[in-house]
Amino acid sequence: MKRKRLTQIFPLLIPIRIWQRNLFYQIGLYLDKNKYAKTVGDFLPYEIAKEKTFMINEESGYDIIYQKNKVDNLKITSMTMNKILIYPNETFSFCYLSKNSKKYGKYKEGLVLIDGHIVPRIGGGICHLSNLLYYTFLHTPLTIVERHGHKIKSFPNPDKNSLDGVDATISSGWLDLKVRNDTNNIYQIVIDFDDDYMYAKILSDNNLNKKISIINDNFKYIKKNNKIYESVEVIKIIKDKKSNKEIKRQKLYDEVIEVGYELPKDVKVEEM
């Protein structure tokens, strides 16, 4: 029998545990020998990558107010890292920058996954931004240092054309999204919004002669131990920008995630 954590037995301890863990994490970042990106600058001239995501998921099964609150949370968080420059040998850390969110507004209740259950929490939903940034980073020469996929996919994709296996959950004190600039170029994060979409762009001081794209392959649903999982390969393709000729095709990883919602009856599921 799996032993319960102290915070599961005494839920009132959860805020203290979160505060403690986050404090220790931030101290660790401060003492870290890595140099973390924190400089805001004017827009760099060359666009390296641009991606977008639909913000409101009307199929969540929960009150739509949590989706609207999530959008407000995303806008607050984005202000902590918008126009941030990542110089050579610097590391971008989502949690290092988002700790400054109180300067820009007050978070609202959004949905988060805790112990396998979807619950409303202050600041919920900002993983939507880390998801988008991670996917955008994959289209650049930046090096992924830390990334954690979600353990459970709680809702269907709001955008049917979006890729799978390219999410990045964050939890300050526990899980971060980090990328390092191992090149000689400067890169910059730009985040913008319209009524429906959130946009992320990566700019640079130097134009690149290669184009990077990310695709899925071998997507399938599998059933194991009475649970349904989504399995997919994440593939990186590098092409010459002028000729559009493929230079390299590389499988980055296999992503397997538990499906936390009911699939349509006509969906094929493989038994394992």
Secondary structure, 3 states (H helix, E strand, C coil): CCCCCHHHHCHHHHHHHHHHHHHHHHHHHHHCCCEECCEECCCCCEEEEEEEEECCCCCCCCCCHHHHHHHHHHHHHHCCCCCEEECCCEEEEHHHHHCCHHHCCCCCEEEEEECCEEEEEECCCCHHHHHHHHHHHCCCCCEEEECCCCCEECCCCCCCCCCCCCCCCCECCCECCEEECCCCCCEEEEEEECCCEEEEEEEECCCCCEEEEEEEEEEEEEEECCEEEEEEEEEEEEEECCCCCEEEEEEEEEEEEEECCCCCCCCCEEEC
